[in-house]
Amino acid sequence: MPSLNTDLTFVCCGRTITSQEIKDIQETIRIFPNLSYKELIQTICEHLQWYTAGGANKTEACTKMLEKLEIYMGVGALCMQQSF
């Protein structure tokens, strides 16, 4: 996995994602390699405490964020399975 500068931030869907959160996302993906993409999105939303005003996980925003991170960091950087 690419190493990240400790002051790196990434803004997506109105949320600033810190380098530590990116590392945490990578760790979640590494620890749970058998999660489906949908389960992974739900888990990351929970870890980031990323919820809608109604209390649901912000799955659409999280999906966009992961896609942008893949582009920004390089294809395969997050090593996600695409099975739903």
VEXMAR-323679 format. One record per residue: chain; x, y, z of N, C-alpha, C, O in turn. Coordinates in nm, 4 decimals, padded with zeros to 6 digits, always signed. Example, Ala and Ser with C-alpha at 12.3 -4.5 7.8 and 13.67 -1.06 7.14 Angstrom:
BEGIN
["A"; [+01.3190; -00.5690; +00.7800]; [+01.2300; -00.4500; +00.7800]; [+01.3200; -00.3300; +00.7800]; [+01.4236; -00.3319; +00.8465]],
["A"; [+01.2850; -00.2250; +00.7080]; [+01.3670; -00.1060; +00.7140]; [+01.2900; +00.0030; +00.7870]; [+01.3409; +00.1138; +00.8039]],
END
This chain:
BEGIN
["A"; [+00.0835; -00.1175; +00.0000]; [+00.0000; +00.0000; +00.0000]; [+00.0881; +00.1240; +00.0000]; [+00.1942; +00.1256; +00.0624]],
["A"; [+00.0439; +00.2278; -00.0702]; [+00.1237; +00.3490; -00.0721]; [+00.1314; +00.4112; +00.0660]; [+00.0359; +00.4047; +00.1434]],
["A"; [+00.2442; +00.4709; +00.0963]; [+00.2542; +00.5420; +00.2227]; [+00.1984; +00.6818; +00.2031]; [+00.2040; +00.7372; +00.0933]],
["A"; [+00.1447; +00.7379; +00.3095]; [+00.0812; +00.8678; +00.3008]; [+00.1524; +00.9680; +00.3885]; [+00.1990; +00.9351; +00.4976]],
["A"; [+00.1604; +01.0896; +00.3406]; [+00.2116; +01.1985; +00.4201]; [+00.1148; +01.2190; +00.5373]; [-00.0066; +01.2123; +00.5181]],
["A"; [+00.1655; +01.2435; +00.6563]; [+00.0797; +01.2511; +00.7741]; [-00.0148; +01.3696; +00.7719]; [-00.1141; +01.3686; +00.8447]],
["A"; [+00.0118; +01.4730; +00.6907]; [-00.0770; +01.5879; +00.6866]; [-00.1710; +01.5856; +00.5656]; [-00.2401; +01.6842; +00.5400]],
["A"; [-00.1745; +01.4766; +00.4923]; [-00.2610; +01.4636; +00.3760]; [-00.4070; +01.4604; +00.4185]; [-00.4438; +01.3887; +00.5116]],
["A"; [-00.4892; +01.5377; +00.3506]; [-00.6333; +01.5295; +00.3702]; [-00.6984; +01.5171; +00.2340]; [-00.6401; +01.5534; +00.1319]],
["A"; [-00.8186; +01.4661; +00.2341]; [-00.8924; +01.4396; +00.1117]; [-01.0365; +01.4800; +00.1396]; [-01.0960; +01.4315; +00.2359]],
["A"; [-01.0937; +01.5673; +00.0581]; [-01.2305; +01.6121; +00.0797]; [-01.3210; +01.5437; -00.0213]; [-01.2942; +01.5452; -00.1415]],
["A"; [-01.4274; +01.4842; +00.0282]; [-01.5228; +01.4160; -00.0593]; [-01.6620; +01.4252; +00.0015]; [-01.6815; +01.3955; +00.1193]],
["A"; [-01.7569; +01.4660; -00.0787]; [-01.8968; +01.4738; -00.0375]; [-01.9131; +01.5559; +00.0908]; [-01.9932; +01.5225; +00.1780]],
["A"; [-01.8356; +01.6635; +00.1000]; [-01.8476; +01.7526; +00.2142]; [-01.7759; +01.7086; +00.3398]; [-01.7859; +01.7746; +00.4433]],
["A"; [-01.7044; +01.5993; +00.3324]; [-01.6325; +01.5499; +00.4493]; [-01.4829; +01.5482; +00.4213]; [-01.4389; +01.5068; +00.3141]],
["A"; [-01.4060; +01.5935; +00.5189]; [-01.2610; +01.5866; +00.5084]; [-01.2153; +01.4529; +00.5635]; [-01.2442; +01.4187; +00.6782]],
["A"; [-01.1441; +01.3778; +00.4817]; [-01.0903; +01.2481; +00.5210]; [-00.9415; +01.2685; +00.5466]; [-00.8679; +01.3110; +00.4576]],
["A"; [-00.8977; +01.2384; +00.6673]; [-00.7578; +01.2582; +00.7033]; [-00.6734; +01.1397; +00.6593]; [-00.7256; +01.0336; +00.6248]],
["A"; [-00.5427; +01.1595; +00.6612]; [-00.4528; +01.0499; +00.6254]; [-00.4691; +00.9333; +00.7223]; [-00.4573; +00.8176; +00.6818]],
["A"; [-00.4959; +00.9618; +00.8493]; [-00.5171; +00.8536; +00.9459]; [-00.6430; +00.7749; +00.9120]; [-00.6446; +00.6524; +00.9238]],
["A"; [-00.7482; +00.8441; +00.8702]; [-00.8703; +00.7741; +00.8306]; [-00.8469; +00.6897; +00.7061]; [-00.9016; +00.5800; +00.6949]],
["A"; [-00.7670; +00.7389; +00.6129]; [-00.7343; +00.6601; +00.4938]; [-00.6587; +00.5343; +00.5352]; [-00.6861; +00.4254; +00.4850]],
["A"; [-00.5641; +00.5498; +00.6262]; [-00.4908; +00.4333; +00.6775]; [-00.5856; +00.3366; +00.7474]; [-00.5721; +00.2151; +00.7334]],
["A"; [-00.6817; +00.3904; +00.8228]; [-00.7800; +00.3053; +00.8904]; [-00.8662; +00.2299; +00.7895]; [-00.8982; +00.1127; +00.8098]],
["A"; [-00.9037; +00.2974; +00.6803]; [-00.9812; +00.2320; +00.5748]; [-00.8995; +00.1185; +00.5144]; [-00.9511; +00.0086; +00.4944]],
["A"; [-00.7724; +00.1446; +00.4855]; [-00.6852; +00.0404; +00.4306]; [-00.6743; -00.0769; +00.5286]; [-00.6761; -00.1928; +00.4872]],
["A"; [-00.6633; -00.0474; +00.6559]; [-00.6538; -00.1528; +00.7574]; [-00.7821; -00.2349; +00.7638]; [-00.7771; -00.3573; +00.7761]],
["A"; [-00.8965; -00.1684; +00.7555]; [-01.0248; -00.2392; +00.7551]; [-01.0327; -00.3338; +00.6362]; [-01.0766; -00.4480; +00.6499]],
["A"; [-00.9905; -00.2867; +00.5209]; [-00.9914; -00.3704; +00.3999]; [-00.8974; -00.4896; +00.4178]; [-00.9291; -00.6011; +00.3762]],
["A"; [-00.7821; -00.4657; +00.4796]; [-00.6849; -00.5732; +00.5014]; [-00.7365; -00.6760; +00.6018]; [-00.7201; -00.7963; +00.5816]],
["A"; [-00.7983; -00.6292; +00.7090]; [-00.8449; -00.7186; +00.8154]; [-00.9659; -00.8011; +00.7714]; [-00.9811; -00.9162; +00.8124]],
["A"; [-01.0513; -00.7424; +00.6883]; [-01.1744; -00.8093; +00.6460]; [-01.1767; -00.8313; +00.4946]; [-01.2601; -00.7727; +00.4255]],
["A"; [-01.0871; -00.9143; +00.4423]; [-01.0781; -00.9310; +00.2967]; [-01.1979; -01.0018; +00.2344]; [-01.2177; -00.9941; +00.1131]],
["A"; [-01.2769; -01.0696; +00.3147]; [-01.3890; -01.1458; +00.2591]; [-01.5222; -01.0716; +00.2624]; [-01.6250; -01.1262; +00.2222]],
["A"; [-01.5206; -00.9467; +00.3106]; [-01.6447; -00.8696; +00.3080]; [-01.6817; -00.8365; +00.1647]; [-01.5952; -00.8076; +00.0820]],
["A"; [-01.8109; -00.8410; +00.1362]; [-01.8557; -00.7935; +00.0049]; [-01.8352; -00.6426; +00.0011]; [-01.8155; -00.5792; +00.1048]],
["A"; [-01.8401; -00.5863; -00.1172]; [-01.8226; -00.4420; -00.1319]; [-01.9291; -00.3678; -00.0502]; [-01.8992; -00.2684; +00.0159]],
["A"; [-02.0519; -00.4163; -00.0554]; [-02.1624; -00.3539; +00.0184]; [-02.1363; -00.3588; +00.1694]; [-02.1565; -00.2596; +00.2394]],
["A"; [-02.0918; -00.4736; +00.2190]; [-02.0606; -00.4865; +00.3615]; [-01.9426; -00.3975; +00.4004]; [-01.9402; -00.3394; +00.5090]],
["A"; [-01.8460; -00.3879; +00.3110]; [-01.7301; -00.3036; +00.3366]; [-01.7718; -00.1572; +00.3489]; [-01.7269; -00.0872; +00.4397]],
["A"; [-01.8568; -00.1114; +00.2586]; [-01.9064; +00.0263; +00.2629]; [-01.9779; +00.0517; +00.3958]; [-01.9550; +00.1543; +00.4599]],
["A"; [-02.0637; -00.0406; +00.4369]; [-02.1359; -00.0252; +00.5646]; [-02.0379; -00.0176; +00.6818]; [-02.0540; +00.0655; +00.7711]],
["A"; [-01.9370; -00.1039; +00.6812]; [-01.8379; -00.1084; +00.7890]; [-01.7573; +00.0211; +00.7950]; [-01.7339; +00.0748; +00.9033]],
["A"; [-01.7154; +00.0706; +00.6803]; [-01.6382; +00.1945; +00.6773]; [-01.7235; +00.3120; +00.7251]; [-01.6750; +00.3973; +00.7993]],
["A"; [-01.8492; +00.3170; +00.6835]; [-01.9389; +00.4230; +00.7326]; [-01.9479; +00.4193; +00.8849]; [-01.9428; +00.5235; +00.9502]],
["A"; [-01.9609; +00.3007; +00.9406]; [-01.9692; +00.2868; +01.0858]; [-01.8394; +00.3316; +01.1523]; [-01.8426; +00.4030; +01.2525]],
["A"; [-01.7259; +00.2906; +01.0976]; [-01.5968; +00.3281; +01.1557]; [-01.5741; +00.4789; +01.1500]; [-01.5188; +00.5375; +01.2431]],
["A"; [-01.6169; +00.5414; +01.0406]; [-01.5997; +00.6851; +01.0259]; [-01.7128; +00.7642; +01.0914]; [-01.7097; +00.8872; +01.0956]],
["A"; [-01.8118; +00.6924; +01.1420]; [-01.9322; +00.7546; +01.1986]; [-01.9919; +00.8529; +01.0967]; [-02.0219; +00.9681; +01.1281]],
["A"; [-02.0074; +00.8034; +00.9758]; [-02.0557; +00.8828; +00.8629]; [-02.2015; +00.8475; +00.8380]; [-02.2324; +00.7484; +00.7718]],
["A"; [-02.2901; +00.9297; +00.8918]; [-02.4327; +00.9024; +00.8893]; [-02.5106; +01.0180; +00.8276]; [-02.4648; +01.1323; +00.8280]],
["A"; [-02.6285; +00.9872; +00.7748]; [-02.7205; +01.0897; +00.7272]; [-02.7874; +01.1542; +00.8488]; [-02.7722; +01.1073; +00.9616]],
["A"; [-02.8606; +01.2612; +00.8243]; [-02.9331; +01.3276; +00.9327]; [-03.0335; +01.2324; +00.9980]; [-03.0655; +01.2462; +01.1161]],
["A"; [-03.0827; +01.1361; +00.9205]; [-03.1780; +01.0389; +00.9726]; [-03.1133; +00.9219; +01.0448]; [-03.1831; +00.8356; +01.0979]],
["A"; [-02.9803; +00.9179; +01.0472]; [-02.9090; +00.8146; +01.1201]; [-02.8640; +00.6952; +01.0374]; [-02.8010; +00.6038; +01.0907]],
["A"; [-02.8953; +00.6944; +00.9073]; [-02.8523; +00.5839; +00.8213]; [-02.7071; +00.6068; +00.7770]; [-02.6597; +00.7203; +00.7735]],
["A"; [-02.6384; +00.4991; +00.7438]; [-02.5032; +00.5110; +00.6904]; [-02.5058; +00.5859; +00.5573]; [-02.5966; +00.5663; +00.4765]],
["A"; [-02.4063; +00.6713; +00.5346]; [-02.3967; +00.7464; +00.4091]; [-02.3256; +00.6599; +00.3043]; [-02.2128; +00.6881; +00.2638]],
["A"; [-02.3944; +00.5550; +00.2622]; [-02.3326; +00.4569; +00.1732]; [-02.2984; +00.5143; +00.0360]; [-02.1936; +00.4813; -00.0195]],
["A"; [-02.3831; +00.5980; -00.0190]; [-02.3558; +00.6547; -00.1506]; [-02.2322; +00.7447; -00.1449]; [-02.1461; +00.7375; -00.2326]],
["A"; [-02.2234; +00.8279; -00.0435]; [-02.1071; +00.9166; -00.0272]; [-01.9810; +00.8345; -00.0026]; [-01.8746; +00.8668; -00.0553]],
["A"; [-01.9925; +00.7295; +00.0764]; [-01.8774; +00.6444; +00.1061]; [-01.8301; +00.5726; -00.0201]; [-01.7098; +00.5592; -00.0425]],
["A"; [-01.9221; +00.5275; -00.1007]; [-01.8873; +00.4622; -00.2264]; [-01.8113; +00.5590; -00.3168]; [-01.7091; +00.5227; -00.3751]],
["A"; [-01.8613; +00.6816; -00.3283]; [-01.7934; +00.7830; -00.4099]; [-01.6545; +00.8121; -00.3556]; [-01.5589; +00.8270; -00.4317]],
["A"; [-01.6438; +00.8203; -00.2228]; [-01.5151; +00.8477; -00.1615]; [-01.4149; +00.7375; -00.1933]; [-01.3007; +00.7661; -00.2291]],
["A"; [-01.4566; +00.6121; -00.1806]; [-01.3650; +00.5009; -00.2092]; [-01.3233; +00.4995; -00.3557]; [-01.2078; +00.4714; -00.3873]],
["A"; [-01.4168; +00.5295; -00.4445]; [-01.3836; +00.5353; -00.5869]; [-01.2821; +00.6464; -00.6141]; [-01.1873; +00.6265; -00.6902]],
["A"; [-01.3015; +00.7636; -00.5523]; [-01.2081; +00.8746; -00.5705]; [-01.0722; +00.8430; -00.5095]; [-00.9690; +00.8789; -00.5663]],
["A"; [-01.0713; +00.7766; -00.3952]; [-00.9441; +00.7376; -00.3340]; [-00.8680; +00.6412; -00.4241]; [-00.7459; +00.6511; -00.4370]],
["A"; [-00.9393; +00.5484; -00.4862]; [-00.8756; +00.4542; -00.5786]; [-00.8098; +00.5293; -00.6938]; [-00.6990; +00.4953; -00.7352]],
["A"; [-00.8775; +00.6308; -00.7453]; [-00.8220; +00.7102; -00.8553]; [-00.7046; +00.7930; -00.8041]; [-00.5989; +00.7968; -00.8671]],
["A"; [-00.7226; +00.8583; -00.6920]; [-00.6204; +00.9468; -00.6355]; [-00.4938; +00.8716; -00.5958]; [-00.3826; +00.9167; -00.6230]],
["A"; [-00.5120; +00.7570; -00.5316]; [-00.3981; +00.6805; -00.4803]; [-00.3447; +00.5805; -00.5820]; [-00.2332; +00.5302; -00.5675]],
["A"; [-00.4230; +00.5519; -00.6838]; [-00.3814; +00.4537; -00.7828]; [-00.4677; +00.3301; -00.7750]; [-00.5024; +00.2839; -00.6663]],
["A"; [-00.5017; +00.2774; -00.8891]; [-00.5870; +00.1590; -00.8959]; [-00.5241; +00.0463; -00.8154]; [-00.4055; +00.0168; -00.8303]],
["A"; [-00.6035; -00.0158; -00.7310]; [-00.5551; -00.1260; -00.6492]; [-00.4957; -00.0834; -00.5163]; [-00.4609; -00.1682; -00.4342]],
["A"; [-00.4835; +00.0468; -00.4937]; [-00.4218; +00.0952; -00.3698]; [-00.4997; +00.0518; -00.2470]; [-00.4415; +00.0246; -00.1420]],
["A"; [-00.6308; +00.0453; -00.2604]; [-00.7130; +00.0037; -00.1467]; [-00.7384; -00.1464; -00.1467]; [-00.7809; -00.2021; -00.0455]],
["A"; [-00.7127; -00.2120; -00.2592]; [-00.7263; -00.3583; -00.2695]; [-00.8641; -00.4083; -00.2287]; [-00.8764; -00.4993; -00.1467]],
["A"; [-00.9678; -00.3481; -00.2865]; [-01.1044; -00.3859; -00.2525]; [-01.1582; -00.4901; -00.3487]; [-01.1276; -00.4890; -00.4679]],
["A"; [-01.2393; -00.5804; -00.2944]; [-01.3119; -00.6746; -00.3777]; [-01.4342; -00.6013; -00.4295]; [-01.4917; -00.5191; -00.3581]],
["A"; [-01.4746; -00.6293; -00.5513]; [-01.5892; -00.5622; -00.6097]; [-01.7129; -00.6513; -00.6109]; [-01.8066; -00.6236; -00.6857]],
["A"; [-01.7162; -00.7554; -00.5318]; [-01.8343; -00.8421; -00.5306]; [-01.9405; -00.7827; -00.4402]; [-01.9114; -00.7347; -00.3306]],
["A"; [-02.0619; -00.7866; -00.4867]; [-02.1741; -00.7334; -00.4098]; [-02.2450; -00.8517; -00.3525]; [-02.3448; -00.8358; -00.2823]],
END
